Amino acid sequence: MSIKLKIIKRRLKNQSGQVAIIVGVMLAALVGMIAYVVDTGNIYESRRSFQTAADAAALAGAQELPDAGAAQQAAFDYARLHEIEPEGVTVSIESTFVANDTIQVTVQDLDKGLFFGGIFGKNSTRVGADATAIIGSPSFLNNIVPFGILEQDWVPGNEYTLKWGPQEDGHNHGNFGALALGGTGGNNYRKNIREGYSGKLSVGAVIDTEPGNMMGPTVQGTNDRISDYHDYTFNSFDELTDEVDGKYVLRDSSDSQFVVCPLIDRVPFGRKEVTIMGFVPFIITGISGSEVYGTFIDRALIVTSGSIAPLDEHGIVVIRLQN
């Protein structure tokens, strides 16, 4: 064997130990990477699940505000529905615009097990999520129908007159609940019934009444509106809502039988200005002659966008998750 061949064999033999060390280091790094990916993915999925639970609990609790006790209980109940026990839930009631109008919910697992973390001396970690919801009034609304109604004690599930006909005592002074939104006349009034007023209206805004019974535009606009959805049939209140925890929840907010009416301060003589005191949600459930009837759905509507104002005693309540 030549001297050169002997030297090459000696060098290869010396390097074989080095290769084993390099392979071992690479295997350890690979195992570490796998452990990191698996545990990180597991933690991420848990956090996403916790965030869903926190959001649901906060929204449920906000519906009970400003009753702090009822809000806290609702938040705990909804967290439990997501398999999170009370010891993993923290609920606090705060004040943003008015007293007790905000709820913050934290859900967490203080000892979330790791699959491979033990390799690096860490068997568990803390995982959780926070959610904050606020209750208030909408700063403005659009798609309002031109039926002005007066304040009364609204009862969810009860039917009320949205647009009335001639009264025997004549107390309506030539006004029958019709409003002039964005213009006057029968065509504008009919369009606003059918499509909803496209402009923005807010509490405190001053608008005009549309005097006269307006029977033709009322019937035409209402019939056009309630036929403008997928099955082209007039649905009952029960068909359009679900009763959840004593509250009526609209199945499809895009259904055209769902309307929001302005709450006005008075019924004047003839075409006069009135002030919007709030907004009230109904499902149109009947029309007879020039009268339109609607069933009150609830004061609480959950929304996730749009500006919010301090909670007002009238009309719609907005419940929104805070960023």
Secondary structure as GFF3:
##gff-version 3
##sequence-region A 1 323
A	DSSP	alpha_helix	3	62	.	.	.	ID=ss1
A	DSSP	alpha_helix	68	81	.	.	.	ID=ss2
A	DSSP	three_ten_helix	86	88	.	.	.	ID=ss3
A	DSSP	beta_strand	89	94	.	.	.	ID=ss4
A	DSSP	beta_strand	102	113	.	.	.	ID=ss5
A	DSSP	three_ten_helix	117	120	.	.	.	ID=ss6
A	DSSP	beta_strand	124	138	.	.	.	ID=ss7
A	DSSP	beta_strand	159	163	.	.	.	ID=ss8
A	DSSP	beta_strand	179	180	.	.	.	ID=ss9
A	DSSP	alpha_helix	186	195	.	.	.	ID=ss10
A	DSSP	beta_strand	206	209	.	.	.	ID=ss11
A	DSSP	alpha_helix	215	226	.	.	.	ID=ss12
A	DSSP	alpha_helix	237	240	.	.	.	ID=ss13
A	DSSP	beta_strand	241	244	.	.	.	ID=ss14
A	DSSP	beta_strand	247	250	.	.	.	ID=ss15
A	DSSP	beta_strand	258	264	.	.	.	ID=ss16
A	DSSP	beta_strand	273	288	.	.	.	ID=ss17
A	DSSP	beta_strand	291	296	.	.	.	ID=ss18
A	DSSP	beta_strand	300	302	.	.	.	ID=ss19
A	DSSP	beta_strand	308	309	.	.	.	ID=ss20
A	DSSP	beta_strand	317	322	.	.	.	ID=ss21
###
